[in-house]
Amino acid sequence: AGTLDEDFLEAADLDARLSGARPLSPQGLARVAWAMAASGNQSSSAWPLVSAQLLSMKTECLGMSGQDRARLLEALSAHAALTGEAWPKGSAAEQVVSDPAWQSNWRQQAARTLLYQDKVADLLQDLDVKFERDAKGEDGLYVIPILLPGEKTVIDLLTDARHPASRQPRGDVALRHQVWSASGYSVLAIPDSVWPRIGGATEAVQGSEQDAQVLEASARQKQRDWLRSRLQGLVREDLIQKAGIEAEVAKMLKDVSFGDEGLNIDGLHRLAKESLAVQKAAVSKFVDTSQTSVNIKNPTAWLIGIIKKEHETAVKEAEKEAKKLVDVENDTRKQAAMKRPVEGWEKSDGRKLEEVKVGERLRGEVMNVFRGRVWVSCGLAKDATFTMMGGTYNVGDKLDNLKVTNVDLEKKWVE
């Protein structure tokens, strides 16, 4: 089954249609409710209207086809699972999802033929992975083909995961995966077409039983390796997402094992706390040492140890850089204390100090900074000066609006 796009459903003004004078038919209500659930529409106003309409047509709903009744029960149950809110006690929706007859019909309609369940179970046994077949999920709605309880992973076996015409993900598949994800499960979907493609042809040369066994063993090994890789990849994606690791760092970890025998969430959480530079340095060193060391019993502890060292190195480097900046600033200040020119500080072409008046405004360029005073060339016979009262001044700075507060002709001093 396909789905109606959520934007389309909103454009159709569901609230008005569900509360209008002409109610939907029972069949129409079931299909609209299912499309709402499958498209992720969790409208807080439309869903109560679905339940209200259901109450008004309770008798008519009994005449619906088994398929439409199954659609309606699935939609109502999935909505409750996705929102985490059960239907109000005694509501029409609650009566439907808890009715044994409706549940029995749902189980009949939802039953699936799983062609490769036995094969996957055998492969998991080869991999020494604990699993359960036909497990009941927390939602109480869907039967899980294969559940890995330790990893909270669902393996869903699909005859066809995509709509035959649009090739978009099927609505029924998308809906149950949404519900499983909302219950905290990771989902590995495996189409039936995968297994023949991975195994390849296993027909033996005519009359050669030994060749047949060799081909079968080779196919099984390929399928086992593929399944192991997909499960490890799923664990990797989940852990990286939960830890909040950047894509750039995650790419560096692509060949690193995750899970019980590799990195776990504690190590990734610790890594995610660091700056990107520290993360990259730590992961690079971890990957290099992992390839050359054979005695790493706890990869997570090993990574955390490397992270701590890289963090300390980064802190020391930051302190060094900060000290360099301070030293540069101090050097600048020292260099600004210029030696007295041979010809002295007076400028023969400058304006005479006798012409300068207190209160006058001057502008100029900083020529010297020394012992808390700034000296400014203002076009006078001698540079004006002032005491620094906060702020930083460097040789070459342009200053405006300097107010003359004192002119001492005896000392040849303008302040």
C-alpha positions as CSV (number, residue, x, y, z in Angstrom):
1,A,0.0,0.0,0.0
2,G,1.2,3.5,-0.7
3,T,0.5,6.6,1.3
4,L,-0.9,10.1,0.8
5,D,1.6,12.8,1.4
6,E,1.1,14.7,4.7
7,D,1.1,18.1,2.9
8,F,-1.7,16.7,0.7
9,L,-3.7,15.7,3.7
10,E,-3.3,19.1,5.3
11,A,-4.3,20.8,2.0
12,A,-7.4,18.7,2.0
13,D,-8.5,20.3,5.3
14,L,-9.1,17.1,7.2
15,D,-10.6,18.9,10.2
16,A,-13.3,20.4,8.1
17,R,-14.0,17.1,6.3
18,L,-14.1,15.1,9.5
19,S,-16.4,17.5,11.3
20,G,-18.5,18.5,8.3
21,A,-22.3,17.9,7.8
22,R,-21.5,15.0,5.5
23,P,-19.5,12.4,7.4
24,L,-17.1,10.0,5.6
25,S,-18.2,6.5,4.9
26,P,-16.8,3.9,7.3
27,Q,-14.5,2.7,4.5
28,G,-13.4,6.3,3.8
29,L,-12.8,6.9,7.4
30,A,-10.6,3.8,7.7
31,R,-8.5,4.7,4.7
32,V,-8.1,8.4,5.7
33,A,-7.1,7.4,9.2
34,W,-4.6,4.9,7.9
35,A,-3.1,7.4,5.4
36,M,-2.8,9.9,8.3
37,A,-0.9,7.4,10.4
38,A,1.4,6.2,7.6
39,S,2.3,9.8,6.5
40,G,3.2,10.8,10.1
41,N,0.2,13.2,10.5
42,Q,-0.3,13.5,14.3
43,S,-2.8,16.3,14.3
44,S,-4.1,16.9,17.8
45,S,-7.4,18.0,16.3
46,A,-8.0,15.6,13.4
47,W,-7.5,12.3,15.4
48,P,-10.1,13.1,18.1
49,L,-12.5,13.8,15.2
50,V,-11.7,10.4,13.7
51,S,-12.7,8.8,17.1
52,A,-15.9,11.0,17.2
53,Q,-16.9,9.9,13.7
54,L,-16.2,6.3,14.6
55,L,-18.6,6.6,17.5
56,S,-21.3,7.9,15.3
57,M,-21.0,5.0,12.8
58,K,-20.1,2.1,15.2
59,T,-22.8,-0.1,13.8
60,E,-21.9,0.6,10.2
61,C,-18.2,-0.2,10.8
62,L,-19.2,-3.8,11.5
63,G,-20.1,-4.1,7.8
64,M,-16.7,-3.0,6.6
65,S,-14.4,-5.5,4.9
66,G,-11.8,-7.3,7.0
67,Q,-9.1,-5.3,5.2
68,D,-10.6,-1.9,6.1
69,R,-11.2,-2.9,9.7
70,A,-7.6,-4.0,9.8
71,R,-6.5,-0.6,8.4
72,L,-8.5,1.2,11.0
73,L,-7.2,-0.8,13.9
74,E,-3.7,-0.4,12.7
75,A,-4.0,3.4,12.3
76,L,-5.6,3.9,15.7
77,S,-3.0,1.6,17.5
78,A,-0.1,3.1,15.6
79,H,-1.2,6.6,16.4
80,A,-1.3,5.8,20.1
81,A,2.2,4.1,19.9
82,L,3.8,7.0,18.0
83,T,2.4,9.7,20.3
84,G,2.9,7.7,23.5
85,E,-0.7,8.5,24.5
86,A,-3.3,5.8,24.9
87,W,-6.8,6.5,23.6
88,P,-9.2,7.8,26.4
89,K,-10.9,5.0,28.3
90,G,-14.3,4.4,26.8
91,S,-13.8,6.3,23.6
92,A,-14.8,4.7,20.3
93,A,-11.1,4.4,19.3
94,E,-10.2,2.7,22.6
95,Q,-13.1,0.2,22.1
96,V,-11.8,-0.7,18.6
97,V,-8.2,-1.3,19.6
98,S,-9.1,-3.4,22.6
99,D,-11.9,-5.4,20.9
100,P,-10.8,-9.1,20.6
101,A,-12.8,-9.6,17.4
102,W,-11.1,-6.6,15.8
103,Q,-7.7,-7.8,17.0
104,S,-8.3,-11.3,15.6
105,N,-9.2,-9.8,12.2
106,W,-6.1,-7.7,12.3
107,R,-3.8,-10.7,13.0
108,Q,-5.4,-12.6,10.1
109,Q,-5.0,-9.7,7.7
110,A,-1.5,-8.8,8.8
111,A,-0.1,-12.4,8.6
112,R,2.9,-12.5,6.4
113,T,4.8,-15.4,4.6
114,L,8.4,-15.1,5.5
115,L,10.4,-17.0,2.9
116,Y,13.8,-16.4,4.4
117,Q,13.2,-16.5,8.2
118,D,14.8,-19.9,8.6
119,K,17.8,-18.8,6.6
120,V,18.4,-15.7,8.7
121,A,17.9,-17.7,11.9
122,D,20.5,-20.2,10.8
123,L,23.0,-17.4,9.9
124,L,22.5,-15.7,13.3
125,Q,23.2,-19.0,15.0
126,D,26.4,-19.3,12.9
127,L,27.3,-15.8,14.2
128,D,26.5,-16.7,17.8
129,V,23.9,-13.9,18.0
130,K,21.0,-14.4,20.4
131,F,17.6,-13.8,18.8
132,E,13.9,-14.5,19.1
133,R,11.5,-15.5,16.3
134,D,8.0,-14.0,15.9
135,A,8.4,-11.8,19.0
136,K,5.6,-9.5,20.2
137,G,6.7,-5.9,20.2
138,E,6.0,-3.4,23.0
139,D,3.3,-1.8,20.8
140,G,1.3,-5.1,20.9
141,L,0.4,-4.5,17.3
142,Y,3.1,-6.0,15.1
143,V,4.8,-9.4,15.2
144,I,8.6,-9.0,14.9
145,P,10.0,-11.5,12.5
146,I,13.4,-11.7,14.3
147,L,14.3,-9.7,17.4
148,L,17.8,-9.3,18.8
149,P,16.8,-8.4,22.4
150,G,20.3,-7.6,23.6
151,E,20.8,-5.0,20.9
152,K,17.1,-3.9,20.7
153,T,17.2,-4.6,17.0
154,V,14.4,-5.7,14.7
155,I,15.2,-7.6,11.6
156,D,12.3,-7.1,9.2
157,L,12.1,-9.5,6.3
158,L,10.4,-8.0,3.3
159,T,8.8,-9.5,0.2
160,D,8.9,-6.1,-1.5
161,A,9.8,-2.9,0.5
162,R,8.8,-0.5,-2.3
163,H,5.6,0.2,-4.2
164,P,5.7,-1.5,-7.6
165,A,4.8,1.6,-9.5
166,S,6.3,4.6,-7.7
167,R,9.2,2.6,-6.2
168,Q,8.7,4.7,-3.0
169,P,8.8,2.9,0.4
170,R,5.5,1.1,1.0
171,G,3.2,2.8,3.5
172,D,2.6,-0.4,5.6
173,V,6.4,-1.0,5.8
174,A,7.1,2.6,6.8
175,L,4.4,2.7,9.4
176,R,5.5,-0.4,11.3
177,H,9.1,0.8,11.2
178,Q,8.0,4.1,12.6
179,V,6.2,2.3,15.5
180,W,9.2,0.1,16.2
181,S,11.6,3.1,16.2
182,A,9.3,4.9,18.6
183,S,9.5,1.9,20.9
184,G,13.3,2.3,20.9
185,Y,14.2,-0.4,18.4
186,S,16.7,-0.2,15.6
187,V,15.4,-1.7,12.4
188,L,17.3,-3.6,9.8
189,A,15.1,-4.2,6.8
190,I,16.1,-7.0,4.4
191,P,14.3,-7.5,1.1
192,D,14.0,-11.1,0.0
193,S,15.8,-10.3,-3.2
194,V,19.1,-9.8,-1.2
195,W,19.7,-13.5,-0.4
196,P,19.8,-15.0,-4.0
197,R,21.9,-12.0,-5.1
198,I,24.5,-12.5,-2.4
199,G,24.6,-16.2,-2.6
200,G,24.8,-16.4,-6.3
201,A,24.1,-19.6,-8.2
202,T,24.5,-22.7,-6.2
203,E,23.7,-25.3,-8.8
204,A,26.6,-27.8,-9.0
205,V,28.1,-29.2,-12.1
206,Q,26.1,-32.1,-13.2
207,G,27.0,-35.3,-11.3
208,S,29.3,-33.5,-8.8
209,E,27.9,-33.5,-5.3
210,Q,31.2,-32.2,-3.9
211,D,31.0,-29.1,-6.1
212,A,27.4,-28.5,-4.9
213,Q,28.6,-28.6,-1.3
214,V,31.5,-26.2,-2.1
215,L,29.2,-23.7,-3.8
216,E,26.6,-23.9,-1.0
217,A,29.3,-23.3,1.6
218,S,30.6,-20.4,-0.3
219,A,27.2,-18.8,-0.7
220,R,26.5,-19.3,3.0
221,Q,29.8,-17.6,3.9
222,K,29.0,-14.6,1.8
223,Q,25.5,-14.3,3.3
224,R,26.9,-14.6,6.8
225,D,29.5,-12.0,6.1
226,W,26.9,-9.6,4.6
227,L,24.6,-10.0,7.6
228,R,27.4,-9.5,10.1
229,S,28.5,-6.3,8.3
230,R,24.9,-4.9,8.2
231,L,24.4,-5.6,11.9
232,Q,27.7,-4.0,12.8
233,G,26.8,-1.0,10.6
234,L,23.5,-0.6,12.3
235,V,25.1,-0.7,15.7
236,R,27.7,1.8,14.5
237,E,25.1,4.2,13.1
238,D,23.0,4.1,16.3
239,L,26.0,4.7,18.6
240,I,27.3,7.5,16.5
241,Q,23.9,9.2,16.3
242,K,23.3,8.8,20.1
243,A,26.7,10.2,21.0
244,G,26.4,13.1,18.6
245,I,29.7,12.4,16.7
246,E,30.4,14.7,13.7
247,A,30.2,13.1,10.3
248,E,33.9,14.0,9.6
249,V,35.0,12.0,12.7
250,A,32.5,9.2,12.1
251,K,34.1,8.7,8.7
252,M,37.5,8.2,10.4
253,L,35.9,5.4,12.5
254,K,34.5,3.5,9.5
255,D,36.9,0.5,9.9
256,V,36.6,0.4,13.8
257,S,34.5,-2.3,15.4
258,F,31.6,-1.1,17.6
259,G,29.6,-2.9,20.3
260,D,30.6,-5.5,22.9
261,E,34.0,-6.2,21.4
262,G,34.7,-2.7,20.1
263,L,33.9,0.9,21.0
264,N,30.8,1.5,23.1
265,I,28.7,4.5,23.8
266,D,30.8,5.6,26.8
267,G,33.9,6.1,24.7
268,L,31.9,8.0,22.0
269,H,30.2,10.2,24.6
270,R,33.7,11.1,26.0
271,L,35.0,11.8,22.5
272,A,32.0,14.0,21.6
273,K,32.8,16.4,24.5
274,E,36.1,17.5,23.0
275,S,36.7,20.0,20.3
276,L,36.8,18.8,16.7
277,A,40.6,19.1,16.5
278,V,41.0,16.9,19.6
279,Q,38.5,14.4,18.3
280,K,40.3,14.0,15.0
281,A,43.7,13.8,16.7
282,A,42.5,11.2,19.2
283,V,40.7,9.1,16.6
284,S,43.7,9.2,14.2
285,K,46.0,8.0,17.0
286,F,43.5,5.4,18.1
287,V,43.2,3.9,14.6
288,D,47.0,3.9,14.1
289,T,47.7,2.2,17.5
290,S,44.8,-0.3,17.1
291,Q,46.4,-1.5,13.9
292,T,49.8,-2.0,15.4
293,S,49.0,-3.2,18.9
294,V,47.7,-6.7,19.6
295,N,47.1,-6.4,23.4
296,I,44.2,-3.9,23.4
297,K,41.6,-5.8,25.6
298,N,39.3,-2.8,26.1
299,P,39.1,-0.5,23.0
300,T,36.9,2.0,24.8
301,A,39.3,2.4,27.7
302,W,42.1,2.7,25.2
303,L,40.3,5.5,23.3
304,I,39.5,7.4,26.5
305,G,43.1,7.2,27.5
306,I,44.2,8.7,24.2
307,I,41.5,11.4,24.4
308,K,42.8,12.5,27.8
309,K,46.3,12.8,26.5
310,E,45.2,14.7,23.4
311,H,43.1,17.0,25.6
312,E,46.1,17.7,27.8
313,T,48.3,18.4,24.7
314,A,45.6,20.8,23.3
315,V,45.4,22.6,26.6
316,K,49.2,23.0,26.7
317,E,49.3,24.2,23.1
318,A,46.6,26.7,23.9
319,E,48.6,28.0,26.9
320,K,51.7,28.3,24.7
321,E,49.8,30.3,22.1
322,A,48.3,32.5,24.7
323,K,51.8,33.2,26.1
324,K,53.1,33.9,22.7
325,L,50.4,36.6,22.2
326,V,51.3,38.1,25.5
327,D,55.0,38.1,24.7
328,V,54.3,39.7,21.3
329,E,52.2,42.4,23.0
330,N,54.9,43.0,25.5
331,D,57.6,43.1,22.8
332,T,55.5,45.6,20.9
333,R,55.3,47.9,24.0
334,K,59.0,47.6,24.6
335,Q,59.8,48.4,21.0
336,A,57.5,51.4,21.2
337,A,59.8,53.0,23.8
338,M,62.0,54.7,21.2
339,K,65.4,56.0,22.0
340,R,65.9,59.7,22.0
341,P,66.9,60.9,18.4
342,V,70.3,62.5,18.1
343,E,68.7,65.8,17.0
344,G,66.4,65.7,20.1
345,W,62.6,65.6,20.3
346,E,62.0,69.1,19.0
347,K,60.8,69.6,15.4
348,S,61.9,72.8,13.7
349,D,59.1,72.9,11.2
350,G,56.4,72.4,13.9
351,R,53.9,74.9,15.2
352,K,55.3,76.9,18.2
353,L,54.1,75.8,21.6
354,E,53.3,79.4,22.5
355,E,50.5,79.3,20.0
356,V,48.8,76.3,21.6
357,K,45.8,77.2,23.9
358,V,44.3,75.1,26.7
359,G,41.0,73.6,25.6
360,E,42.2,73.4,22.0
361,R,41.5,70.1,20.2
362,L,44.3,68.3,18.4
363,R,44.7,65.2,16.2
364,G,47.8,63.2,15.4
365,E,49.7,59.9,15.2
366,V,51.1,57.9,18.1
367,M,54.9,58.1,17.9
368,N,55.9,56.5,21.2
369,V,54.5,54.6,24.2
370,F,56.7,54.5,27.3
371,R,56.2,54.1,31.0
372,G,52.5,54.6,31.0
373,R,52.5,57.7,28.7
374,V,51.6,58.1,25.1
375,W,53.4,60.6,22.8
376,V,51.5,62.0,19.8
377,S,52.8,63.9,16.8
378,C,50.2,66.7,16.4
379,G,52.1,69.1,14.1
380,L,53.7,70.9,17.0
381,A,57.3,71.8,17.7
382,K,57.2,69.0,20.2
383,D,55.0,65.9,20.6
384,A,52.0,66.2,22.9
385,T,51.6,63.6,25.6
386,F,49.0,62.1,27.9
387,T,48.9,59.4,30.6
388,M,47.2,56.1,29.6
389,M,44.0,55.6,31.6
390,G,42.9,52.2,30.3
391,G,43.1,51.0,26.7
392,T,46.0,50.0,24.5
393,Y,47.9,52.3,22.2
394,N,50.5,51.3,19.6
395,V,52.9,53.3,17.5
396,G,51.1,54.4,14.3
397,D,47.6,54.7,15.9
398,K,45.6,57.7,14.6
399,L,44.0,59.7,17.4
400,D,41.3,62.5,17.1
401,N,39.7,65.0,19.4
402,L,42.6,65.3,21.9
403,K,41.9,68.2,24.3
404,V,44.8,70.3,25.5
405,T,44.7,70.5,29.3
406,N,48.1,72.1,30.0
407,V,50.9,74.0,28.2
408,D,54.2,74.3,30.1
409,L,56.5,76.5,28.1
410,E,59.3,76.2,30.6
411,K,59.4,72.4,30.3
412,K,58.3,72.6,26.6
413,W,55.4,70.3,27.5
414,V,51.9,70.1,26.0
415,E,49.5,67.8,27.7
